Amino acid sequence: MRRRSLFAVPVAALLAAGVLAVPTPASAAVRDCSVPTIGKRFEISSVRNMTCTRARTVLRGYRGSIRSTFGVGGFTCRLVAGRLSYGQWRCTDDSGRAFRADHPASDRG
């Protein structure tokens, strides 16, 4: 005959009640931005776990050519939509911070 653990029943009840659930931090919310970075070539459109101003500062530190993937200030940026001449890059780091940088379509041709 199997015996139930006396510990398992109360833990299951607490989990069902949401008492042991891990809350998500309020700073994990995505914030919309409209912050120009390098002249008017790029704009920070949204951030996660950081401020719009901090994302602008990070991207302003990049001195290389814009590529489909590049690194800047500990972030890895990847082209997720569009092309090099007009598109959107998502930049992430190992700590969960992220931002999106847009090259506006209005600058095309």
C-alpha positions in Angstrom: 0.0 0.0 0.0 1.3 3.4 -1.0 1.5 6.2 1.6 1.2 9.8 0.7 3.8 12.2 2.0 2.5 14.5 4.7 4.6 17.2 3.1 3.2 16.9 -0.4 -0.4 17.7 0.4 0.2 21.1 2.1 2.7 22.1 -0.6 0.3 21.3 -3.4 -2.4 23.3 -1.6 -0.1 26.3 -1.3 0.9 26.1 -5.0 -2.8 25.9 -6.0 -3.5 29.0 -3.9 -0.7 30.9 -5.5 1.2 31.4 -2.2 4.4 30.0 -3.5 4.3 31.5 -6.9 7.3 33.6 -7.9 6.2 37.2 -8.7 7.5 38.8 -11.9 9.3 42.1 -11.1 7.5 45.3 -12.0 10.6 46.4 -13.9 10.2 43.6 -16.4 7.4 45.5 -18.1 8.1 46.7 -21.6 8.0 50.5 -22.0 7.4 52.3 -25.2 9.9 55.0 -26.1 10.4 57.5 -28.8 14.0 58.5 -28.2 16.3 59.5 -31.2 19.8 58.2 -30.9 22.4 58.9 -33.5 21.1 62.1 -35.2 17.8 61.0 -36.6 19.1 57.8 -38.0 17.8 55.5 -35.2 15.1 55.6 -32.6 14.7 53.5 -29.5 11.1 52.2 -29.8 10.9 50.1 -26.6 12.9 48.9 -23.6 12.7 46.0 -21.1 14.3 46.2 -17.6 16.1 49.5 -18.5 15.2 53.2 -19.3 14.9 54.6 -22.7 17.7 57.0 -22.0 20.0 54.2 -21.0 19.3 52.3 -24.2 20.1 55.5 -26.2 23.4 55.8 -24.4 24.3 52.2 -25.2 23.5 52.5 -28.9 25.3 55.9 -29.2 28.5 54.0 -28.0 28.5 51.9 -31.2 31.2 53.1 -33.7 31.1 50.4 -36.4 29.0 49.9 -39.5 25.4 48.8 -39.1 25.2 45.1 -39.8 22.4 42.5 -39.4 24.2 41.4 -36.1 26.5 43.6 -34.1 27.6 44.1 -30.5 27.6 47.3 -28.4 28.1 47.9 -24.7 27.5 44.3 -23.7 24.4 44.0 -25.9 24.0 41.8 -29.0 21.8 43.4 -31.6 20.1 41.4 -34.3 18.0 42.6 -37.3 14.5 41.3 -36.7 12.5 43.1 -39.4 13.3 45.0 -42.6 16.7 45.6 -44.1 19.9 47.3 -43.1 18.7 50.6 -44.7 15.4 50.5 -42.9 14.5 48.0 -40.2 14.3 47.1 -36.5 17.1 45.6 -34.4 16.5 43.8 -31.1 19.4 44.2 -28.6 19.7 42.0 -25.6 22.2 41.3 -22.8 22.8 38.4 -20.4 20.9 40.0 -17.6 17.5 40.2 -19.3 17.7 43.8 -20.4 16.6 44.5 -24.0 15.7 47.3 -26.3 14.5 47.8 -29.9 16.1 50.3 -32.2 14.3 51.3 -35.4 15.7 52.8 -38.5 12.6 54.7 -39.7 11.2 53.7 -43.1 10.6 57.4 -43.8 14.4 57.7 -44.3 14.4 55.3 -47.3 15.5 56.5 -50.7 
